[in-house]
Amino acid sequence: MSCLFCKIIAGEIPSKKVYEDEYVYAFYDIAPMAPVHVLFVPKQHMDSADAVSAENSLYVAKIFEAIPKVAAELELANGYRVITNCGEDGCQSVKHLHFHLLGGKKLPETLA
């Protein structure tokens, strides 16, 4: 297994876990882009959003059920952003589908 996030999920690489259930693993990003920066990854490996299908979309649904729970626990009542990057032009750095939960401050409206 060479996937970084699969190794984190398996406990082979340490992480600061925020949430876990049978479908989802969430942990703090090691290079935060906001005061709160949590990564949500499906426990089933999928390379990117391009790999989501009818057979595995339950994992994505479970991530989006977990996000508001974690956001509430982390006191993001004023709002937050959820982002996924897909492919080289989308700046996807780890080839395992993941969603960034960003919050804890007013975020910029544009990517520029």
C-alpha positions in Angstrom: 0.0 0.0 0.0 1.7 3.2 -1.1 -1.2 5.7 -0.7 -0.5 8.2 2.1 -4.1 8.5 3.2 -4.6 4.7 3.2 -1.6 4.4 5.5 -3.0 7.1 7.8 -6.4 5.3 7.9 -4.6 2.0 8.7 -2.7 3.7 11.6 0.7 3.2 9.9 1.3 7.0 9.8 0.2 9.1 12.8 -2.5 11.7 12.5 -4.5 13.9 14.8 -7.9 12.2 14.3 -11.1 14.3 14.6 -13.7 11.8 13.5 -14.0 8.2 12.5 -16.8 5.7 11.6 -16.9 2.7 9.3 -16.9 4.8 6.1 -15.0 8.0 7.0 -11.7 9.1 8.6 -11.1 12.8 9.4 -8.0 14.4 10.7 -6.3 17.8 11.0 -4.2 18.9 7.9 -0.5 19.1 8.7 -0.2 22.4 6.7 -3.4 24.3 7.6 -4.7 27.0 5.3 -7.2 28.3 7.9 -7.5 28.2 11.7 -9.5 25.0 11.3 -8.4 22.7 8.5 -9.7 19.1 8.6 -9.4 16.5 5.9 -12.2 14.0 5.4 -11.3 10.8 3.5 -13.3 7.8 2.5 -12.0 4.6 4.0 -12.4 3.0 0.6 -9.6 4.2 -1.7 -10.8 6.3 -4.6 -8.2 8.3 -6.6 -10.3 11.4 -6.9 -13.9 12.8 -7.5 -13.6 11.3 -11.0 -13.7 7.8 -9.4 -17.0 8.3 -7.6 -19.7 5.9 -8.9 -23.0 4.4 -8.0 -21.1 1.6 -6.3 -19.1 3.8 -4.0 -21.0 7.0 -3.6 -22.2 6.0 -0.2 -18.7 6.9 1.1 -19.1 10.4 -0.2 -22.6 10.7 1.3 -21.2 9.6 4.7 -18.5 12.2 4.5 -21.1 14.9 3.9 -23.1 13.6 6.9 -20.0 13.8 9.1 -18.9 17.3 8.0 -21.7 19.3 9.8 -21.2 17.2 12.9 -17.5 18.0 13.0 -18.1 21.6 12.1 -20.5 22.0 15.0 -18.0 20.3 17.4 -15.3 22.7 16.2 -17.6 25.7 16.7 -17.8 26.7 13.1 -21.3 28.3 13.6 -20.5 31.3 11.4 -19.7 29.1 8.4 -17.1 27.0 6.7 -15.9 25.9 3.3 -15.7 22.4 1.9 -13.3 21.8 -1.1 -12.0 18.9 -3.1 -9.3 19.1 -5.6 -9.3 16.8 -8.7 -6.3 16.0 -10.8 -3.1 17.9 -11.7 -4.8 21.1 -12.8 -7.0 21.1 -9.7 -3.9 20.8 -7.5 -4.7 17.4 -6.1 -1.6 16.6 -4.1 -2.6 13.1 -2.7 -4.3 10.7 -5.1 -7.0 9.6 -2.6 -10.3 11.4 -2.7 -10.5 13.9 0.2 -12.4 17.0 1.2 -11.0 20.0 3.0 -13.1 21.6 5.8 -11.8 25.1 6.3 -13.1 27.6 8.8 -12.5 29.5 12.0 -12.2 32.9 10.2 -13.8 34.9 7.4 -12.5 33.2 4.2 -11.7 35.1 1.0 -14.4 35.0 -1.7 -12.0 34.2 -4.5 -9.2 31.8 -5.1 -6.9 34.6 -6.5 
